[in-house]
């Protein structure tokens, strides 16, 4: 397309799709960047603030892991206990 060879494609619907391709890729990349920004700037901080890793650990970790490396993640959160 950069060299004007798109005119060699005689199938009109295919040519239209090829011409639209860069814009579609740009839209997809923009959406991925927006999603990443949301996860890093909004979602992750919210989860870190309100999710008790201690509670997750106690509920789902196998008893064989108790006292293991997960203890470094124990901390207080704003989460109201049940």
PyMOL Python script that loads the backbone (N, CA, C, O; Angstrom):
from pymol import cmd

cmd.read_pdbstr("""\
ATOM      1  N   UNK A   1       0.823  -1.192   0.000  1.00  0.00           N
ATOM      2  CA  UNK A   1       0.000   0.000   0.000  1.00  0.00           C
ATOM      3  C   UNK A   1       0.866   1.253   0.000  1.00  0.00           C
ATOM      4  O   UNK A   1       0.482   2.272  -0.575  1.00  0.00           O
ATOM      5  N   UNK A   2       2.018   1.186   0.634  1.00  0.00           N
ATOM      6  CA  UNK A   2       2.890   2.364   0.692  1.00  0.00           C
ATOM      7  C   UNK A   2       3.422   2.759  -0.674  1.00  0.00           C
ATOM      8  O   UNK A   2       3.798   3.911  -0.885  1.00  0.00           O
ATOM      9  N   UNK A   3       3.455   1.833  -1.583  1.00  0.00           N
ATOM     10  CA  UNK A   3       4.043   2.106  -2.902  1.00  0.00           C
ATOM     11  C   UNK A   3       2.971   2.268  -3.980  1.00  0.00           C
ATOM     12  O   UNK A   3       3.301   2.312  -5.165  1.00  0.00           O
ATOM     13  N   UNK A   4       1.692   2.359  -3.596  1.00  0.00           N
ATOM     14  CA  UNK A   4       0.626   2.526  -4.563  1.00  0.00           C
ATOM     15  C   UNK A   4       0.258   1.251  -5.295  1.00  0.00           C
ATOM     16  O   UNK A   4      -0.459   1.284  -6.295  1.00  0.00           O
ATOM     17  N   UNK A   5       0.742   0.140  -4.802  1.00  0.00           N
ATOM     18  CA  UNK A   5       0.457  -1.137  -5.473  1.00  0.00           C
ATOM     19  C   UNK A   5      -0.894  -1.710  -5.088  1.00  0.00           C
ATOM     20  O   UNK A   5      -1.285  -2.772  -5.575  1.00  0.00           O
ATOM     21  N   UNK A   6      -1.610  -1.013  -4.217  1.00  0.00           N
ATOM     22  CA  UNK A   6      -2.942  -1.483  -3.839  1.00  0.00           C
ATOM     23  C   UNK A   6      -3.840  -1.535  -5.067  1.00  0.00           C
ATOM     24  O   UNK A   6      -4.808  -2.294  -5.100  1.00  0.00           O
ATOM     25  N   UNK A   7      -3.525  -0.741  -6.064  1.00  0.00           N
ATOM     26  CA  UNK A   7      -4.321  -0.735  -7.302  1.00  0.00           C
ATOM     27  C   UNK A   7      -4.169  -2.041  -8.080  1.00  0.00           C
ATOM     28  O   UNK A   7      -4.961  -2.324  -8.979  1.00  0.00           O
ATOM     29  N   UNK A   8      -3.165  -2.827  -7.741  1.00  0.00           N
ATOM     30  CA  UNK A   8      -3.000  -4.116  -8.408  1.00  0.00           C
ATOM     31  C   UNK A   8      -4.045  -5.128  -7.936  1.00  0.00           C
ATOM     32  O   UNK A   8      -4.292  -6.130  -8.607  1.00  0.00           O
ATOM     33  N   UNK A   9      -4.652  -4.863  -6.788  1.00  0.00           N
ATOM     34  CA  UNK A   9      -5.705  -5.742  -6.275  1.00  0.00           C
ATOM     35  C   UNK A   9      -6.983  -5.389  -7.018  1.00  0.00           C
ATOM     36  O   UNK A   9      -7.485  -4.270  -6.919  1.00  0.00           O
ATOM     37  N   UNK A  10      -7.499  -6.352  -7.757  1.00  0.00           N
ATOM     38  CA  UNK A  10      -8.682  -6.089  -8.583  1.00  0.00           C
ATOM     39  C   UNK A  10      -9.991  -6.371  -7.860  1.00  0.00           C
ATOM     40  O   UNK A  10     -11.044  -5.877  -8.264  1.00  0.00           O
ATOM     41  N   UNK A  11      -9.933  -7.143  -6.820  1.00  0.00           N
ATOM     42  CA  UNK A  11     -11.144  -7.456  -6.039  1.00  0.00           C
ATOM     43  C   UNK A  11     -11.469  -6.244  -5.157  1.00  0.00           C
ATOM     44  O   UNK A  11     -10.763  -5.971  -4.186  1.00  0.00           O
ATOM     45  N   UNK A  12     -12.540  -5.521  -5.503  1.00  0.00           N
ATOM     46  CA  UNK A  12     -12.893  -4.279  -4.799  1.00  0.00           C
ATOM     47  C   UNK A  12     -13.146  -4.481  -3.302  1.00  0.00           C
ATOM     48  O   UNK A  12     -12.622  -3.707  -2.501  1.00  0.00           O
ATOM     49  N   UNK A  13     -13.930  -5.492  -2.888  1.00  0.00           N
ATOM     50  CA  UNK A  13     -14.133  -5.684  -1.439  1.00  0.00           C
ATOM     51  C   UNK A  13     -12.813  -5.970  -0.693  1.00  0.00           C
ATOM     52  O   UNK A  13     -12.601  -5.480   0.415  1.00  0.00           O
ATOM     53  N   UNK A  14     -11.938  -6.765  -1.314  1.00  0.00           N
ATOM     54  CA  UNK A  14     -10.642  -7.053  -0.704  1.00  0.00           C
ATOM     55  C   UNK A  14      -9.798  -5.780  -0.618  1.00  0.00           C
ATOM     56  O   UNK A  14      -9.148  -5.541   0.400  1.00  0.00           O
ATOM     57  N   UNK A  15      -9.799  -4.984  -1.644  1.00  0.00           N
ATOM     58  CA  UNK A  15      -9.041  -3.735  -1.631  1.00  0.00           C
ATOM     59  C   UNK A  15      -9.555  -2.816  -0.519  1.00  0.00           C
ATOM     60  O   UNK A  15      -8.768  -2.197   0.198  1.00  0.00           O
ATOM     61  N   UNK A  16     -10.868  -2.735  -0.385  1.00  0.00           N
ATOM     62  CA  UNK A  16     -11.448  -1.888   0.676  1.00  0.00           C
ATOM     63  C   UNK A  16     -11.026  -2.386   2.053  1.00  0.00           C
ATOM     64  O   UNK A  16     -10.689  -1.590   2.930  1.00  0.00           O
ATOM     65  N   UNK A  17     -11.045  -3.714   2.242  1.00  0.00           N
ATOM     66  CA  UNK A  17     -10.619  -4.263   3.534  1.00  0.00           C
ATOM     67  C   UNK A  17      -9.147  -3.973   3.799  1.00  0.00           C
ATOM     68  O   UNK A  17      -8.770  -3.629   4.920  1.00  0.00           O
ATOM     69  N   UNK A  18      -8.321  -4.110   2.775  1.00  0.00           N
ATOM     70  CA  UNK A  18      -6.891  -3.838   2.941  1.00  0.00           C
ATOM     71  C   UNK A  18      -6.634  -2.368   3.257  1.00  0.00           C
ATOM     72  O   UNK A  18      -5.759  -2.046   4.061  1.00  0.00           O
ATOM     73  N   UNK A  19      -7.393  -1.483   2.629  1.00  0.00           N
ATOM     74  CA  UNK A  19      -7.231  -0.058   2.902  1.00  0.00           C
ATOM     75  C   UNK A  19      -7.697   0.307   4.313  1.00  0.00           C
ATOM     76  O   UNK A  19      -7.153   1.223   4.932  1.00  0.00           O
ATOM     77  N   UNK A  20      -8.696  -0.403   4.817  1.00  0.00           N
ATOM     78  CA  UNK A  20      -9.208  -0.151   6.168  1.00  0.00           C
ATOM     79  C   UNK A  20      -8.341  -0.784   7.247  1.00  0.00           C
ATOM     80  O   UNK A  20      -8.431  -0.400   8.413  1.00  0.00           O
ATOM     81  N   UNK A  21      -7.505  -1.743   6.879  1.00  0.00           N
ATOM     82  CA  UNK A  21      -6.718  -2.518   7.847  1.00  0.00           C
ATOM     83  C   UNK A  21      -5.879  -1.646   8.801  1.00  0.00           C
ATOM     84  O   UNK A  21      -5.959  -1.854  10.011  1.00  0.00           O
ATOM     85  N   UNK A  22      -5.087  -0.688   8.318  1.00  0.00           N
ATOM     86  CA  UNK A  22      -4.266   0.105   9.250  1.00  0.00           C
ATOM     87  C   UNK A  22      -5.097   0.839  10.309  1.00  0.00           C
ATOM     88  O   UNK A  22      -4.699   0.906  11.472  1.00  0.00           O
ATOM     89  N   UNK A  23      -6.237   1.383   9.913  1.00  0.00           N
ATOM     90  CA  UNK A  23      -7.104   2.068  10.872  1.00  0.00           C
ATOM     91  C   UNK A  23      -7.674   1.116  11.910  1.00  0.00           C
ATOM     92  O   UNK A  23      -7.793   1.461  13.086  1.00  0.00           O
ATOM     93  N   UNK A  24      -8.029  -0.094  11.463  1.00  0.00           N
ATOM     94  CA  UNK A  24      -8.559  -1.086  12.397  1.00  0.00           C
ATOM     95  C   UNK A  24      -7.498  -1.521  13.402  1.00  0.00           C
ATOM     96  O   UNK A  24      -7.781  -1.700  14.587  1.00  0.00           O
ATOM     97  N   UNK A  25      -6.279  -1.687  12.912  1.00  0.00           N
ATOM     98  CA  UNK A  25      -5.181  -2.059  13.814  1.00  0.00           C
ATOM     99  C   UNK A  25      -4.930  -0.934  14.813  1.00  0.00           C
ATOM    100  O   UNK A  25      -4.726  -1.190  16.000  1.00  0.00           O
ATOM    101  N   UNK A  26      -4.943   0.292  14.345  1.00  0.00           N
ATOM    102  CA  UNK A  26      -4.735   1.439  15.232  1.00  0.00           C
ATOM    103  C   UNK A  26      -5.820   1.508  16.309  1.00  0.00           C
ATOM    104  O   UNK A  26      -5.524   1.770  17.475  1.00  0.00           O
ATOM    105  N   UNK A  27      -7.077   1.274  15.917  1.00  0.00           N
ATOM    106  CA  UNK A  27      -8.177   1.259  16.890  1.00  0.00           C
ATOM    107  C   UNK A  27      -7.984   0.150  17.921  1.00  0.00           C
ATOM    108  O   UNK A  27      -8.225   0.359  19.110  1.00  0.00           O
ATOM    109  N   UNK A  28      -7.551  -1.029  17.471  1.00  0.00           N
ATOM    110  CA  UNK A  28      -7.345  -2.147  18.378  1.00  0.00           C
ATOM    111  C   UNK A  28      -6.234  -1.835  19.377  1.00  0.00           C
ATOM    112  O   UNK A  28      -6.375  -2.093  20.573  1.00  0.00           O
ATOM    113  N   UNK A  29      -5.136  -1.282  18.884  1.00  0.00           N
ATOM    114  CA  UNK A  29      -4.013  -0.942  19.763  1.00  0.00           C
ATOM    115  C   UNK A  29      -4.439   0.125  20.768  1.00  0.00           C
ATOM    116  O   UNK A  29      -4.081   0.048  21.944  1.00  0.00           O
ATOM    117  N   UNK A  30      -5.191   1.104  20.320  1.00  0.00           N
ATOM    118  CA  UNK A  30      -5.680   2.152  21.223  1.00  0.00           C
ATOM    119  C   UNK A  30      -6.561   1.548  22.317  1.00  0.00           C
ATOM    120  O   UNK A  30      -6.460   1.932  23.482  1.00  0.00           O
ATOM    121  N   UNK A  31      -7.421   0.606  21.942  1.00  0.00           N
ATOM    122  CA  UNK A  31      -8.261  -0.064  22.933  1.00  0.00           C
ATOM    123  C   UNK A  31      -7.441  -0.863  23.935  1.00  0.00           C
ATOM    124  O   UNK A  31      -7.754  -0.881  25.126  1.00  0.00           O
ATOM    125  N   UNK A  32      -6.397  -1.521  23.457  1.00  0.00           N
ATOM    126  CA  UNK A  32      -5.540  -2.286  24.366  1.00  0.00           C
ATOM    127  C   UNK A  32      -4.803  -1.359  25.327  1.00  0.00           C
ATOM    128  O   UNK A  32      -4.672  -1.671  26.511  1.00  0.00           O
ATOM    129  N   UNK A  33      -4.327  -0.232  24.831  1.00  0.00           N
ATOM    130  CA  UNK A  33      -3.630   0.732  25.693  1.00  0.00           C
ATOM    131  C   UNK A  33      -4.600   1.285  26.732  1.00  0.00           C
ATOM    132  O   UNK A  33      -4.250   1.404  27.906  1.00  0.00           O
ATOM    133  N   UNK A  34      -5.820   1.622  26.308  1.00  0.00           N
ATOM    134  CA  UNK A  34      -6.821   2.122  27.249  1.00  0.00           C
ATOM    135  C   UNK A  34      -7.135   1.087  28.325  1.00  0.00           C
ATOM    136  O   UNK A  34      -7.258   1.434  29.499  1.00  0.00           O
ATOM    137  N   UNK A  35      -7.265  -0.177  27.935  1.00  0.00           N
ATOM    138  CA  UNK A  35      -7.563  -1.237  28.890  1.00  0.00           C
ATOM    139  C   UNK A  35      -6.416  -1.417  29.875  1.00  0.00           C
ATOM    140  O   UNK A  35      -6.645  -1.600  31.071  1.00  0.00           O
ATOM    141  N   UNK A  36      -5.181  -1.365  29.377  1.00  0.00           N
ATOM    142  CA  UNK A  36      -4.010  -1.495  30.246  1.00  0.00           C
ATOM    143  C   UNK A  36      -3.962  -0.344  31.233  1.00  0.00           C
ATOM    144  O   UNK A  36      -3.719  -0.547  32.423  1.00  0.00           O
ATOM    145  N   UNK A  37      -4.193   0.863  30.740  1.00  0.00           N
ATOM    146  CA  UNK A  37      -4.202   2.030  31.620  1.00  0.00           C
ATOM    147  C   UNK A  37      -5.269   1.890  32.699  1.00  0.00           C
ATOM    148  O   UNK A  37      -5.012   2.207  33.860  1.00  0.00           O
ATOM    149  N   UNK A  38      -6.453   1.423  32.338  1.00  0.00           N
ATOM    150  CA  UNK A  38      -7.519   1.221  33.309  1.00  0.00           C
ATOM    151  C   UNK A  38      -7.091   0.219  34.372  1.00  0.00           C
ATOM    152  O   UNK A  38      -7.285   0.448  35.566  1.00  0.00           O
ATOM    153  N   UNK A  39      -6.508  -0.894  33.933  1.00  0.00           N
ATOM    154  CA  UNK A  39      -6.090  -1.918  34.888  1.00  0.00           C
ATOM    155  C   UNK A  39      -5.017  -1.400  35.837  1.00  0.00           C
ATOM    156  O   UNK A  39      -5.064  -1.672  37.037  1.00  0.00           O
ATOM    157  N   UNK A  40      -4.050  -0.656  35.306  1.00  0.00           N
ATOM    158  CA  UNK A  40      -2.926  -0.190  36.120  1.00  0.00           C
ATOM    159  C   UNK A  40      -3.327   0.978  37.020  1.00  0.00           C
ATOM    160  O   UNK A  40      -2.912   1.034  38.178  1.00  0.00           O
ATOM    161  N   UNK A  41      -4.130   1.912  36.500  1.00  0.00           N
ATOM    162  CA  UNK A  41      -4.418   3.137  37.224  1.00  0.00           C
ATOM    163  C   UNK A  41      -5.679   3.079  38.092  1.00  0.00           C
ATOM    164  O   UNK A  41      -5.774   3.807  39.080  1.00  0.00           O
ATOM    165  N   UNK A  42      -6.638   2.233  37.744  1.00  0.00           N
ATOM    166  CA  UNK A  42      -7.911   2.221  38.476  1.00  0.00           C
ATOM    167  C   UNK A  42      -8.175   0.869  39.131  1.00  0.00           C
ATOM    168  O   UNK A  42      -8.359   0.792  40.345  1.00  0.00           O
ATOM    169  N   UNK A  43      -8.193  -0.192  38.335  1.00  0.00           N
ATOM    170  CA  UNK A  43      -8.594  -1.507  38.832  1.00  0.00           C
ATOM    171  C   UNK A  43      -7.607  -2.070  39.856  1.00  0.00           C
ATOM    172  O   UNK A  43      -8.010  -2.460  40.952  1.00  0.00           O
ATOM    173  N   UNK A  44      -6.331  -2.114  39.513  1.00  0.00           N
ATOM    174  CA  UNK A  44      -5.337  -2.700  40.417  1.00  0.00           C
ATOM    175  C   UNK A  44      -5.262  -1.947  41.739  1.00  0.00           C
ATOM    176  O   UNK A  44      -5.262  -2.594  42.786  1.00  0.00           O
ATOM    177  N   UNK A  45      -5.197  -0.604  41.752  1.00  0.00           N
ATOM    178  CA  UNK A  45      -5.167   0.080  43.044  1.00  0.00           C
ATOM    179  C   UNK A  45      -6.410  -0.193  43.899  1.00  0.00           C
ATOM    180  O   UNK A  45      -6.312  -0.315  45.120  1.00  0.00           O
ATOM    181  N   UNK A  46      -7.573  -0.287  43.256  1.00  0.00           N
ATOM    182  CA  UNK A  46      -8.799  -0.587  44.000  1.00  0.00           C
ATOM    183  C   UNK A  46      -8.713  -1.977  44.623  1.00  0.00           C
ATOM    184  O   UNK A  46      -9.016  -2.150  45.804  1.00  0.00           O
ATOM    185  N   UNK A  47      -8.303  -2.961  43.837  1.00  0.00           N
ATOM    186  CA  UNK A  47      -8.192  -4.328  44.332  1.00  0.00           C
ATOM    187  C   UNK A  47      -7.176  -4.400  45.464  1.00  0.00           C
ATOM    188  O   UNK A  47      -7.425  -5.044  46.483  1.00  0.00           O
ATOM    189  N   UNK A  48      -6.042  -3.749  45.291  1.00  0.00           N
ATOM    190  CA  UNK A  48      -5.011  -3.777  46.327  1.00  0.00           C
ATOM    191  C   UNK A  48      -5.516  -3.156  47.619  1.00  0.00           C
ATOM    192  O   UNK A  48      -5.190  -3.626  48.709  1.00  0.00           O
ATOM    193  N   UNK A  49      -6.315  -2.094  47.497  1.00  0.00           N
ATOM    194  CA  UNK A  49      -6.800  -1.410  48.691  1.00  0.00           C
ATOM    195  C   UNK A  49      -7.897  -2.189  49.415  1.00  0.00           C
ATOM    196  O   UNK A  49      -7.953  -2.181  50.645  1.00  0.00           O
ATOM    197  N   UNK A  50      -8.766  -2.859  48.663  1.00  0.00           N
ATOM    198  CA  UNK A  50      -9.938  -3.468  49.281  1.00  0.00           C
ATOM    199  C   UNK A  50      -9.925  -4.993  49.359  1.00  0.00           C
ATOM    200  O   UNK A  50     -10.764  -5.572  50.049  1.00  0.00           O
ATOM    201  N   UNK A  51      -9.015  -5.646  48.684  1.00  0.00           N
ATOM    202  CA  UNK A  51      -8.966  -7.104  48.719  1.00  0.00           C
ATOM    203  C   UNK A  51      -7.972  -7.547  49.774  1.00  0.00           C
ATOM    204  O   UNK A  51      -6.816  -7.122  49.776  1.00  0.00           O
ATOM    205  N   UNK A  52      -8.423  -8.384  50.647  1.00  0.00           N
ATOM    206  CA  UNK A  52      -7.547  -8.908  51.685  1.00  0.00           C
ATOM    207  C   UNK A  52      -6.847 -10.154  51.158  1.00  0.00           C
ATOM    208  O   UNK A  52      -7.465 -11.211  51.028  1.00  0.00           O
ATOM    209  N   UNK A  53      -5.565 -10.028  50.856  1.00  0.00           N
ATOM    210  CA  UNK A  53      -4.820 -11.198  50.411  1.00  0.00           C
ATOM    211  C   UNK A  53      -4.735 -12.228  51.520  1.00  0.00           C
ATOM    212  O   UNK A  53      -4.632 -13.426  51.256  1.00  0.00           O
ATOM    213  N   UNK A  54      -4.778 -11.765  52.757  1.00  0.00           N
ATOM    214  CA  UNK A  54      -4.785 -12.675  53.884  1.00  0.00           C
ATOM    215  C   UNK A  54      -6.030 -13.563  53.841  1.00  0.00           C
ATOM    216  O   UNK A  54      -5.955 -14.766  54.091  1.00  0.00           O
ATOM    217  N   UNK A  55      -7.167 -12.956  53.523  1.00  0.00           N
ATOM    218  CA  UNK A  55      -8.414 -13.720  53.449  1.00  0.00           C
ATOM    219  C   UNK A  55      -8.362 -14.718  52.282  1.00  0.00           C
ATOM    220  O   UNK A  55      -8.759 -15.874  52.431  1.00  0.00           O
ATOM    221  N   UNK A  56      -7.877 -14.271  51.137  1.00  0.00           N
ATOM    222  CA  UNK A  56      -7.750 -15.156  49.978  1.00  0.00           C
ATOM    223  C   UNK A  56      -6.820 -16.313  50.328  1.00  0.00           C
ATOM    224  O   UNK A  56      -7.118 -17.471  50.036  1.00  0.00           O
ATOM    225  N   UNK A  57      -5.707 -15.995  50.947  1.00  0.00           N
ATOM    226  CA  UNK A  57      -4.738 -17.015  51.345  1.00  0.00           C
ATOM    227  C   UNK A  57      -5.382 -18.035  52.283  1.00  0.00           C
ATOM    228  O   UNK A  57      -5.252 -19.243  52.083  1.00  0.00           O
ATOM    229  N   UNK A  58      -6.075 -17.539  53.306  1.00  0.00           N
ATOM    230  CA  UNK A  58      -6.690 -18.442  54.286  1.00  0.00           C
ATOM    231  C   UNK A  58      -7.792 -19.296  53.684  1.00  0.00           C
ATOM    232  O   UNK A  58      -7.989 -20.440  54.094  1.00  0.00           O
ATOM    233  N   UNK A  59      -8.509 -18.750  52.719  1.00  0.00           N
ATOM    234  CA  UNK A  59      -9.622 -19.482  52.130  1.00  0.00           C
ATOM    235  C   UNK A  59      -9.173 -20.510  51.100  1.00  0.00           C
ATOM    236  O   UNK A  59      -9.742 -21.599  51.032  1.00  0.00           O
ATOM    237  N   UNK A  60      -8.163 -20.183  50.298  1.00  0.00           N
ATOM    238  CA  UNK A  60      -7.839 -21.031  49.160  1.00  0.00           C
ATOM    239  C   UNK A  60      -6.495 -21.747  49.233  1.00  0.00           C
ATOM    240  O   UNK A  60      -6.305 -22.753  48.550  1.00  0.00           O
ATOM    241  N   UNK A  61      -5.573 -21.263  50.030  1.00  0.00           N
ATOM    242  CA  UNK A  61      -4.250 -21.887  50.066  1.00  0.00           C
ATOM    243  C   UNK A  61      -4.330 -23.234  50.782  1.00  0.00           C
ATOM    244  O   UNK A  61      -5.076 -23.395  51.748  1.00  0.00           O
ATOM    245  N   UNK A  62      -3.579 -24.157  50.311  1.00  0.00           N
ATOM    246  CA  UNK A  62      -3.508 -25.470  50.933  1.00  0.00           C
ATOM    247  C   UNK A  62      -2.864 -25.339  52.298  1.00  0.00           C
ATOM    248  O   UNK A  62      -1.987 -24.500  52.503  1.00  0.00           O
ATOM    249  N   UNK A  63      -3.300 -26.168  53.229  1.00  0.00           N
ATOM    250  CA  UNK A  63      -2.737 -26.118  54.575  1.00  0.00           C
ATOM    251  C   UNK A  63      -1.243 -26.405  54.566  1.00  0.00           C
ATOM    252  O   UNK A  63      -0.531 -25.996  55.482  1.00  0.00           O
ATOM    253  N   UNK A  64      -0.769 -27.090  53.562  1.00  0.00           N
ATOM    254  CA  UNK A  64       0.660 -27.387  53.505  1.00  0.00           C
ATOM    255  C   UNK A  64       1.492 -26.136  53.250  1.00  0.00           C
ATOM    256  O   UNK A  64       2.706 -26.149  53.456  1.00  0.00           O
ATOM    257  N   UNK A  65       0.835 -25.028  52.793  1.00  0.00           N
ATOM    258  CA  UNK A  65       1.569 -23.798  52.527  1.00  0.00           C
ATOM    259  C   UNK A  65       1.594 -22.862  53.726  1.00  0.00           C
ATOM    260  O   UNK A  65       2.322 -21.869  53.719  1.00  0.00           O
ATOM    261  N   UNK A  66       0.812 -23.162  54.752  1.00  0.00           N
ATOM    262  CA  UNK A  66       0.731 -22.239  55.898  1.00  0.00           C
ATOM    263  C   UNK A  66       2.121 -21.994  56.471  1.00  0.00           C
ATOM    264  O   UNK A  66       2.920 -22.915  56.639  1.00  0.00           O
ATOM    265  N   UNK A  67       2.385 -20.719  56.766  1.00  0.00           N
ATOM    266  CA  UNK A  67       3.678 -20.354  57.301  1.00  0.00           C
ATOM    267  C   UNK A  67       4.747 -20.263  56.234  1.00  0.00           C
ATOM    268  O   UNK A  67       5.928 -20.091  56.537  1.00  0.00           O
ATOM    269  N   UNK A  68       4.327 -20.380  54.975  1.00  0.00           N
ATOM    270  CA  UNK A  68       5.283 -20.370  53.877  1.00  0.00           C
ATOM    271  C   UNK A  68       5.492 -18.991  53.304  1.00  0.00           C
ATOM    272  O   UNK A  68       5.299 -17.991  53.996  1.00  0.00           O
ATOM    273  N   UNK A  69       5.879 -18.927  52.067  1.00  0.00           N
ATOM    274  CA  UNK A  69       6.260 -17.649  51.452  1.00  0.00           C
ATOM    275  C   UNK A  69       5.125 -16.649  51.298  1.00  0.00           C
ATOM    276  O   UNK A  69       5.384 -15.469  51.064  1.00  0.00           O
ATOM    277  N   UNK A  70       3.860 -17.087  51.422  1.00  0.00           N
ATOM    278  CA  UNK A  70       2.744 -16.158  51.266  1.00  0.00           C
ATOM    279  C   UNK A  70       2.612 -15.210  52.452  1.00  0.00           C
ATOM    280  O   UNK A  70       1.929 -14.191  52.346  1.00  0.00           O
ATOM    281  N   UNK A  71       3.244 -15.519  53.570  1.00  0.00           N
ATOM    282  CA  UNK A  71       3.119 -14.671  54.752  1.00  0.00           C
ATOM    283  C   UNK A  71       3.581 -13.242  54.508  1.00  0.00           C
ATOM    284  O   UNK A  71       3.122 -12.324  55.188  1.00  0.00           O
ATOM    285  N   UNK A  72       4.475 -13.039  53.557  1.00  0.00           N
ATOM    286  CA  UNK A  72       4.959 -11.678  53.285  1.00  0.00           C
ATOM    287  C   UNK A  72       3.848 -10.804  52.718  1.00  0.00           C
ATOM    288  O   UNK A  72       3.981  -9.580  52.725  1.00  0.00           O
ATOM    289  N   UNK A  73       2.744 -11.394  52.222  1.00  0.00           N
ATOM    290  CA  UNK A  73       1.658 -10.624  51.629  1.00  0.00           C
ATOM    291  C   UNK A  73       0.559 -10.285  52.638  1.00  0.00           C
ATOM    292  O   UNK A  73      -0.385  -9.573  52.296  1.00  0.00           O
ATOM    293  N   UNK A  74       0.662 -10.768  53.840  1.00  0.00           N
ATOM    294  CA  UNK A  74      -0.372 -10.486  54.843  1.00  0.00           C
ATOM    295  C   UNK A  74      -0.294  -9.021  55.247  1.00  0.00           C
ATOM    296  O   UNK A  74       0.788  -8.497  55.510  1.00  0.00           O
ATOM    297  N   UNK A  75      -1.446  -8.367  55.295  1.00  0.00           N
ATOM    298  CA  UNK A  75      -1.505  -6.978  55.706  1.00  0.00           C
ATOM    299  C   UNK A  75      -2.944  -6.620  56.021  1.00  0.00           C
ATOM    300  O   UNK A  75      -3.867  -7.373  55.711  1.00  0.00           O
ATOM    301  N   UNK A  76      -3.126  -5.471  56.637  1.00  0.00           N
ATOM    302  CA  UNK A  76      -4.462  -4.967  56.936  1.00  0.00           C
ATOM    303  C   UNK A  76      -5.003  -4.222  55.725  1.00  0.00           C
ATOM    304  O   UNK A  76      -4.240  -3.595  54.990  1.00  0.00           O
ATOM    305  N   UNK A  77      -6.317  -4.285  55.513  1.00  0.00           N
ATOM    306  CA  UNK A  77      -6.960  -3.534  54.440  1.00  0.00           C
ATOM    307  C   UNK A  77      -8.175  -2.827  55.024  1.00  0.00           C
ATOM    308  O   UNK A  77      -8.495  -2.981  56.203  1.00  0.00           O
ATOM    309  N   UNK A  78      -8.842  -2.055  54.184  1.00  0.00           N
ATOM    310  CA  UNK A  78     -10.084  -1.409  54.604  1.00  0.00           C
ATOM    311  C   UNK A  78     -11.258  -2.385  54.570  1.00  0.00           C
ATOM    312  O   UNK A  78     -12.358  -2.049  55.007  1.00  0.00           O
ATOM    313  N   UNK A  79     -11.033  -3.558  54.068  1.00  0.00           N
ATOM    314  CA  UNK A  79     -12.111  -4.523  53.926  1.00  0.00           C
ATOM    315  C   UNK A  79     -12.754  -4.804  55.273  1.00  0.00           C
ATOM    316  O   UNK A  79     -12.066  -5.058  56.262  1.00  0.00           O
ATOM    317  N   UNK A  80     -14.076  -4.755  55.303  1.00  0.00           N
ATOM    318  CA  UNK A  80     -14.801  -5.022  56.553  1.00  0.00           C
ATOM    319  C   UNK A  80     -14.951  -6.532  56.680  1.00  0.00           C
ATOM    320  O   UNK A  80     -15.505  -7.169  55.784  1.00  0.00           O
ATOM    321  N   UNK A  81     -14.465  -7.126  57.783  1.00  0.00           N
ATOM    322  CA  UNK A  81     -14.555  -8.579  57.952  1.00  0.00           C
ATOM    323  C   UNK A  81     -16.001  -9.046  58.014  1.00  0.00           C
ATOM    324  O   UNK A  81     -16.888  -8.308  58.442  1.00  0.00           O
ATOM    325  N   UNK A  82     -16.225 -10.272  57.583  1.00  0.00           N
ATOM    326  CA  UNK A  82     -17.576 -10.856  57.638  1.00  0.00           C
ATOM    327  C   UNK A  82     -17.932 -11.217  59.056  1.00  0.00           C
ATOM    328  O   UNK A  82     -19.027 -11.721  59.309  1.00  0.00           O
TER     329      UNK A  82
END
""", "prot")
cmd.dss("prot")
cmd.show_as("cartoon", "prot")
cmd.util.cbc("prot")
cmd.orient("prot")
